[in-house]
Amino acid sequence: MTNLPSKSVIYTGITNNLVKRIEEHKTSIGSRFTAKYNASSLVYYEEYQDPESAITREKQIKAGSRKAKIKLIESVNPNWKDLGNEL
């Protein structure tokens, strides 16, 4: 999940190349949503071996409330640090 520094927008998506996708988000390439809202800080991610599992999980997260997404992020990243710099 990526977000704005103000935490006002949380974007959820999947990719088969997280490093490349984060670079695209940071340079506003590939996603009109992230370009519009500048949601470029990686604050949470999960890894899956098969695309079907990743898609299923993405749908679960997207179906959840904003509160549930915040709880998920803060369970592993309480300070909302940009994890993209560590990849």
N, CA, C and O atoms as a GROMACS GRO file, in nm:
protein
  348
    1MET      N    1   0.085  -0.116   0.000
    1MET     CA    2   0.000   0.000   0.000
    1MET      C    3   0.090   0.123   0.000
    1MET      O    4   0.193   0.126   0.067
    2THR      N    5   0.049   0.221  -0.074
    2THR     CA    6   0.121   0.347  -0.075
    2THR      C    7   0.029   0.457  -0.024
    2THR      O    8  -0.093   0.443  -0.024
    3ASN      N    9   0.090   0.566   0.018
    3ASN     CA   10   0.008   0.675   0.070
    3ASN      C   11   0.075   0.809   0.048
    3ASN      O   12   0.191   0.818   0.009
    4LEU      N   13  -0.003   0.913   0.075
    4LEU     CA   14   0.047   1.050   0.079
    4LEU      C   15   0.116   1.071   0.213
    4LEU      O   16   0.084   1.002   0.310
    5PRO      N   17   0.208   1.164   0.222
    5PRO     CA   18   0.267   1.194   0.352
    5PRO      C   19   0.164   1.232   0.458
    5PRO      O   20   0.184   1.206   0.576
    6SER      N   21   0.053   1.292   0.417
    6SER     CA   22  -0.051   1.332   0.511
    6SER      C   23  -0.140   1.215   0.555
    6SER      O   24  -0.226   1.232   0.641
    7LYS      N   25  -0.121   1.098   0.495
    7LYS     CA   26  -0.200   0.978   0.523
    7LYS      C   27  -0.345   0.990   0.479
    7LYS      O   28  -0.430   0.912   0.523
    8SER      N   29  -0.375   1.087   0.394
    8SER     CA   30  -0.514   1.106   0.353
    8SER      C   31  -0.558   1.009   0.244
    8SER      O   32  -0.678   0.988   0.226
    9VAL      N   33  -0.464   0.949   0.172
    9VAL     CA   34  -0.496   0.855   0.065
    9VAL      C   35  -0.416   0.727   0.086
    9VAL      O   36  -0.296   0.732   0.111
   10ILE      N   37  -0.484   0.613   0.077
   10ILE     CA   38  -0.417   0.484   0.083
   10ILE      C   39  -0.448   0.411  -0.047
   10ILE      O   40  -0.565   0.387  -0.078
   11TYR      N   41  -0.346   0.376  -0.122
   11TYR     CA   42  -0.360   0.308  -0.250
   11TYR      C   43  -0.318   0.163  -0.233
   11TYR      O   44  -0.213   0.135  -0.176
   12THR      N   45  -0.399   0.071  -0.283
   12THR     CA   46  -0.369  -0.072  -0.277
   12THR      C   47  -0.360  -0.127  -0.419
   12THR      O   48  -0.447  -0.100  -0.502
   13GLY      N   49  -0.256  -0.203  -0.446
   13GLY     CA   50  -0.240  -0.262  -0.578
   13GLY      C   51  -0.145  -0.381  -0.573
   13GLY      O   52  -0.084  -0.409  -0.470
   14ILE      N   53  -0.132  -0.449  -0.687
   14ILE     CA   54  -0.040  -0.563  -0.695
   14ILE      C   55   0.058  -0.540  -0.809
   14ILE      O   56   0.032  -0.463  -0.902
   15THR      N   57   0.171  -0.609  -0.800
   15THR     CA   58   0.274  -0.601  -0.903
   15THR      C   59   0.360  -0.726  -0.896
   15THR      O   60   0.366  -0.794  -0.794
   16ASN      N   61   0.428  -0.756  -1.006
   16ASN     CA   62   0.524  -0.866  -1.004
   16ASN      C   63   0.667  -0.813  -0.991
   16ASN      O   64   0.762  -0.891  -0.994
   17ASN      N   65   0.681  -0.681  -0.976
   17ASN     CA   66   0.813  -0.620  -0.959
   17ASN      C   67   0.796  -0.496  -0.871
   17ASN      O   68   0.773  -0.385  -0.922
   18LEU      N   69   0.807  -0.515  -0.741
   18LEU     CA   70   0.778  -0.407  -0.646
   18LEU      C   71   0.875  -0.290  -0.661
   18LEU      O   72   0.833  -0.174  -0.656
   19VAL      N   73   1.002  -0.318  -0.678
   19VAL     CA   74   1.100  -0.209  -0.691
   19VAL      C   75   1.067  -0.121  -0.811
   19VAL      O   76   1.068   0.002  -0.801
   20LYS      N   77   1.039  -0.184  -0.925
   20LYS     CA   78   1.004  -0.108  -1.046
   20LYS      C   79   0.875  -0.029  -1.025
   20LYS      O   80   0.865   0.086  -1.066
   21ARG      N   81   0.777  -0.092  -0.962
   21ARG     CA   82   0.646  -0.026  -0.943
   21ARG      C   83   0.659   0.095  -0.851
   21ARG      O   84   0.596   0.198  -0.876
   22ILE      N   85   0.738   0.084  -0.747
   22ILE     CA   86   0.757   0.197  -0.657
   22ILE      C   87   0.824   0.313  -0.731
   22ILE      O   88   0.786   0.428  -0.713
   23GLU      N   89   0.922   0.282  -0.814
   23GLU     CA   90   0.987   0.386  -0.894
   23GLU      C   91   0.886   0.454  -0.986
   23GLU      O   92   0.889   0.575  -1.004
   24GLU      N   93   0.797   0.374  -1.045
   24GLU     CA   94   0.692   0.431  -1.130
   24GLU      C   95   0.600   0.524  -1.051
   24GLU      O   96   0.563   0.631  -1.099
   25HIS      N   97   0.565   0.483  -0.930
   25HIS     CA   98   0.479   0.567  -0.846
   25HIS      C   99   0.551   0.698  -0.812
   25HIS      O  100   0.490   0.805  -0.815
   26LYS      N  101   0.678   0.689  -0.778
   26LYS     CA  102   0.753   0.808  -0.739
   26LYS      C  103   0.773   0.905  -0.855
   26LYS      O  104   0.790   1.025  -0.834
   27THR      N  105   0.771   0.854  -0.978
   27THR     CA  106   0.789   0.940  -1.096
   27THR      C  107   0.658   0.961  -1.171
   27THR      O  108   0.658   1.011  -1.283
   28SER      N  109   0.546   0.923  -1.108
   28SER     CA  110   0.411   0.942  -1.164
   28SER      C  111   0.392   0.874  -1.299
   28SER      O  112   0.327   0.929  -1.388
   29ILE      N  113   0.448   0.755  -1.314
   29ILE     CA  114   0.433   0.676  -1.436
   29ILE      C  115   0.343   0.557  -1.406
   29ILE      O  116   0.359   0.492  -1.303
   30GLY      N  117   0.249   0.529  -1.495
   30GLY     CA  118   0.175   0.404  -1.487
   30GLY      C  119   0.044   0.404  -1.410
   30GLY      O  120  -0.040   0.318  -1.433
   31SER      N  121   0.025   0.496  -1.320
   31SER     CA  122  -0.100   0.499  -1.244
   31SER      C  123  -0.151   0.642  -1.235
   31SER      O  124  -0.087   0.728  -1.174
   32ARG      N  125  -0.265   0.666  -1.295
   32ARG     CA  126  -0.323   0.800  -1.288
   32ARG      C  127  -0.361   0.836  -1.144
   32ARG      O  128  -0.350   0.951  -1.103
   33PHE      N  129  -0.405   0.735  -1.069
   33PHE     CA  130  -0.445   0.759  -0.931
   33PHE      C  131  -0.327   0.810  -0.848
   33PHE      O  132  -0.337   0.912  -0.781
   34THR      N  133  -0.215   0.736  -0.853
   34THR     CA  134  -0.101   0.778  -0.772
   34THR      C  135  -0.041   0.908  -0.823
   34THR      O  136   0.012   0.986  -0.744
   35ALA      N  137  -0.048   0.932  -0.953
   35ALA     CA  138   0.001   1.059  -1.007
   35ALA      C  139  -0.086   1.174  -0.956
   35ALA      O  140  -0.034   1.279  -0.917
   36LYS      N  141  -0.216   1.154  -0.958
   36LYS     CA  142  -0.309   1.259  -0.915
   36LYS      C  143  -0.293   1.291  -0.766
   36LYS      O  144  -0.293   1.408  -0.727
   37TYR      N  145  -0.279   1.187  -0.685
   37TYR     CA  146  -0.275   1.206  -0.540
   37TYR      C  147  -0.134   1.200  -0.481
   37TYR      O  148  -0.118   1.217  -0.360
   38ASN      N  149  -0.034   1.178  -0.564
   38ASN     CA  150   0.105   1.168  -0.519
   38ASN      C  151   0.122   1.064  -0.408
   38ASN      O  152   0.195   1.087  -0.312
   39ALA      N  153   0.054   0.952  -0.422
   39ALA     CA  154   0.064   0.844  -0.324
   39ALA      C  155   0.186   0.760  -0.358
   39ALA      O  156   0.176   0.659  -0.427
   40SER      N  157   0.302   0.802  -0.309
   40SER     CA  158   0.426   0.739  -0.353
   40SER      C  159   0.508   0.677  -0.241
   40SER      O  160   0.615   0.621  -0.269
   41SER      N  161   0.463   0.683  -0.118
   41SER     CA  162   0.537   0.621  -0.008
   41SER      C  163   0.485   0.480   0.015
   41SER      O  164   0.366   0.460   0.040
   42LEU      N  165   0.574   0.383   0.007
   42LEU     CA  166   0.536   0.244   0.034
   42LEU      C  167   0.533   0.225   0.185
   42LEU      O  168   0.635   0.238   0.252
   43VAL      N  169   0.416   0.195   0.238
   43VAL     CA  170   0.402   0.182   0.383
   43VAL      C  171   0.368   0.040   0.427
   43VAL      O  172   0.372   0.009   0.546
   44TYR      N  173   0.334  -0.046   0.332
   44TYR     CA  174   0.299  -0.185   0.365
   44TYR      C  175   0.307  -0.269   0.239
   44TYR      O  176   0.269  -0.224   0.131
   45TYR      N  177   0.357  -0.392   0.253
   45TYR     CA  178   0.352  -0.485   0.140
   45TYR      C  179   0.356  -0.628   0.191
   45TYR      O  180   0.403  -0.657   0.300
   46GLU      N  181   0.305  -0.716   0.108
   46GLU     CA  182   0.308  -0.860   0.132
   46GLU      C  183   0.360  -0.925   0.005
   46GLU      O  184   0.340  -0.873  -0.105
   47GLU      N  185   0.429  -1.038   0.020
   47GLU     CA  186   0.481  -1.110  -0.095
   47GLU      C  187   0.407  -1.242  -0.113
   47GLU      O  188   0.379  -1.313  -0.016
   48TYR      N  189   0.376  -1.274  -0.237
   48TYR     CA  190   0.309  -1.399  -0.272
   48TYR      C  191   0.381  -1.464  -0.388
   48TYR      O  192   0.435  -1.395  -0.475
   49GLN      N  193   0.383  -1.596  -0.390
   49GLN     CA  194   0.450  -1.670  -0.497
   49GLN      C  195   0.365  -1.682  -0.622
   49GLN      O  196   0.418  -1.690  -0.733
   50ASP      N  197   0.233  -1.682  -0.605
   50ASP     CA  198   0.148  -1.698  -0.723
   50ASP      C  199   0.051  -1.580  -0.735
   50ASP      O  200   0.002  -1.529  -0.634
   51PRO      N  201   0.025  -1.539  -0.858
   51PRO     CA  202  -0.062  -1.422  -0.882
   51PRO      C  203  -0.203  -1.437  -0.827
   51PRO      O  204  -0.263  -1.339  -0.782
   52GLU      N  205  -0.257  -1.557  -0.830
   52GLU     CA  206  -0.394  -1.578  -0.782
   52GLU      C  207  -0.406  -1.542  -0.634
   52GLU      O  208  -0.503  -1.477  -0.593
   53SER      N  209  -0.309  -1.584  -0.555
   53SER     CA  210  -0.311  -1.552  -0.412
   53SER      C  211  -0.298  -1.402  -0.390
   53SER      O  212  -0.364  -1.346  -0.302
   54ALA      N  213  -0.213  -1.338  -0.469
   54ALA     CA  214  -0.194  -1.193  -0.457
   54ALA      C  215  -0.322  -1.119  -0.491
   54ALA      O  216  -0.360  -1.024  -0.422
   55ILE      N  217  -0.389  -1.161  -0.596
   55ILE     CA  218  -0.514  -1.096  -0.637
   55ILE      C  219  -0.623  -1.115  -0.531
   55ILE      O  220  -0.697  -1.022  -0.500
   56THR      N  221  -0.632  -1.235  -0.477
   56THR     CA  222  -0.729  -1.263  -0.371
   56THR      C  223  -0.705  -1.173  -0.251
   56THR      O  224  -0.799  -1.115  -0.196
   57ARG      N  225  -0.579  -1.161  -0.211
   57ARG     CA  226  -0.545  -1.078  -0.096
   57ARG      C  227  -0.571  -0.930  -0.124
   57ARG      O  228  -0.620  -0.857  -0.038
   58GLU      N  229  -0.538  -0.885  -0.246
   58GLU     CA  230  -0.563  -0.746  -0.283
   58GLU      C  231  -0.712  -0.715  -0.270
   58GLU      O  232  -0.749  -0.610  -0.218
   59LYS      N  233  -0.797  -0.805  -0.317
   59LYS     CA  234  -0.941  -0.785  -0.308
   59LYS      C  235  -0.987  -0.778  -0.163
   59LYS      O  236  -1.075  -0.699  -0.129
   60GLN      N  237  -0.928  -0.862  -0.077
   60GLN     CA  238  -0.963  -0.860   0.066
   60GLN      C  239  -0.928  -0.724   0.127
   60GLN      O  240  -1.008  -0.664   0.199
   61ILE      N  241  -0.808  -0.677   0.097
   61ILE     CA  242  -0.764  -0.549   0.153
   61ILE      C  243  -0.851  -0.435   0.100
   61ILE      O  244  -0.894  -0.350   0.178
   62LYS      N  245  -0.876  -0.434  -0.030
   62LYS     CA  246  -0.957  -0.327  -0.088
   62LYS      C  247  -1.100  -0.327  -0.034
   62LYS      O  248  -1.161  -0.221  -0.022
   63ALA      N  249  -1.152  -0.444   0.000
   63ALA     CA  250  -1.288  -0.454   0.054
   63ALA      C  251  -1.296  -0.406   0.198
   63ALA      O  252  -1.404  -0.377   0.248
   64GLY      N  253  -1.182  -0.399   0.264
   64GLY     CA  254  -1.179  -0.357   0.403
   64GLY      C  255  -1.198  -0.207   0.419
   64GLY      O  256  -1.186  -0.130   0.324
   65SER      N  257  -1.228  -0.170   0.539
   65SER     CA  258  -1.247  -0.028   0.570
   65SER      C  259  -1.112   0.044   0.577
   65SER      O  260  -1.007  -0.019   0.585
   66ARG      N  261  -1.118   0.174   0.573
   66ARG     CA  262  -0.996   0.254   0.590
   66ARG      C  263  -0.932   0.223   0.725
   66ARG      O  264  -0.810   0.213   0.737
   67LYS      N  265  -1.016   0.208   0.827
   67LYS     CA  266  -0.967   0.177   0.962
   67LYS      C  267  -0.891   0.044   0.962
   67LYS      O  268  -0.787   0.032   1.026
   68ALA      N  269  -0.943  -0.055   0.890
   68ALA     CA  270  -0.876  -0.186   0.882
   68ALA      C  271  -0.742  -0.174   0.811
   68ALA      O  272  -0.645  -0.239   0.850
   69LYS      N  273  -0.735  -0.092   0.706
   69LYS     CA  274  -0.609  -0.071   0.634
   69LYS      C  275  -0.507  -0.004   0.723
   69LYS      O  276  -0.390  -0.041   0.724
   70ILE      N  277  -0.550   0.096   0.798
   70ILE     CA  278  -0.459   0.165   0.890
   70ILE      C  279  -0.408   0.068   0.996
   70ILE      O  280  -0.289   0.069   1.029
   71LYS      N  281  -0.496  -0.014   1.048
   71LYS     CA  282  -0.455  -0.113   1.149
   71LYS      C  283  -0.353  -0.210   1.090
   71LYS      O  284  -0.255  -0.245   1.157
   72LEU      N  285  -0.374  -0.254   0.967
   72LEU     CA  286  -0.282  -0.345   0.900
   72LEU      C  287  -0.146  -0.278   0.882
   72LEU      O  288  -0.042  -0.339   0.912
   73ILE      N  289  -0.144  -0.156   0.833
   73ILE     CA  290  -0.018  -0.083   0.814
   73ILE      C  291   0.054  -0.067   0.947
   73ILE      O  292   0.172  -0.097   0.958
   74GLU      N  293  -0.018  -0.020   1.047
   74GLU     CA  294   0.045   0.009   1.176
   74GLU      C  295   0.087  -0.115   1.253
   74GLU      O  296   0.165  -0.105   1.348
   75SER      N  297   0.036  -0.232   1.214
   75SER     CA  298   0.079  -0.356   1.279
   75SER      C  299   0.225  -0.389   1.247
   75SER      O  300   0.292  -0.458   1.324
   76VAL      N  301   0.274  -0.340   1.134
   76VAL     CA  302   0.414  -0.366   1.096
   76VAL      C  303   0.495  -0.238   1.074
   76VAL      O  304   0.617  -0.242   1.069
   77ASN      N  305   0.427  -0.125   1.062
   77ASN     CA  306   0.494   0.001   1.032
   77ASN      C  307   0.424   0.114   1.106
   77ASN      O  308   0.359   0.198   1.044
   78PRO      N  309   0.437   0.118   1.240
   78PRO     CA  310   0.361   0.214   1.319
   78PRO      C  311   0.391   0.361   1.289
   78PRO      O  312   0.308   0.448   1.315
   79ASN      N  313   0.508   0.389   1.236
   79ASN     CA  314   0.546   0.528   1.206
   79ASN      C  315   0.523   0.565   1.060
   79ASN      O  316   0.558   0.676   1.018
   80TRP      N  317   0.465   0.475   0.983
   80TRP     CA  318   0.436   0.498   0.841
   80TRP      C  319   0.562   0.537   0.764
   80TRP      O  320   0.559   0.624   0.677
   81LYS      N  321   0.671   0.473   0.798
   81LYS     CA  322   0.798   0.497   0.730
   81LYS      C  323   0.789   0.450   0.585
   81LYS      O  324   0.722   0.351   0.557
   82ASP      N  325   0.855   0.519   0.494
   82ASP     CA  326   0.857   0.479   0.353
   82ASP      C  327   0.948   0.358   0.338
   82ASP      O  328   1.070   0.370   0.343
   83LEU      N  329   0.887   0.242   0.318
   83LEU     CA  330   0.962   0.117   0.306
   83LEU      C  331   1.026   0.100   0.169
   83LEU      O  332   1.112   0.014   0.151
   84GLY      N  333   0.986   0.181   0.074
   84GLY     CA  334   1.041   0.173  -0.061
   84GLY      C  335   1.189   0.201  -0.065
   84GLY      O  336   1.259   0.152  -0.155
   85ASN      N  337   1.238   0.277   0.030
   85ASN     CA  338   1.381   0.309   0.035
   85ASN      C  339   1.465   0.191   0.081
   85ASN      O  340   1.587   0.193   0.068
   86GLU      N  341   1.401   0.089   0.136
   86GLU     CA  342   1.473  -0.028   0.189
   86GLU      C  343   1.477  -0.144   0.092
   86GLU      O  344   1.540  -0.246   0.120
   87LEU      N  345   1.410  -0.132  -0.022
   87LEU     CA  346   1.405  -0.242  -0.118
   87LEU      C  347   1.528  -0.246  -0.205
   87LEU      O  348   1.540  -0.333  -0.291
   0.00000   0.00000   0.00000
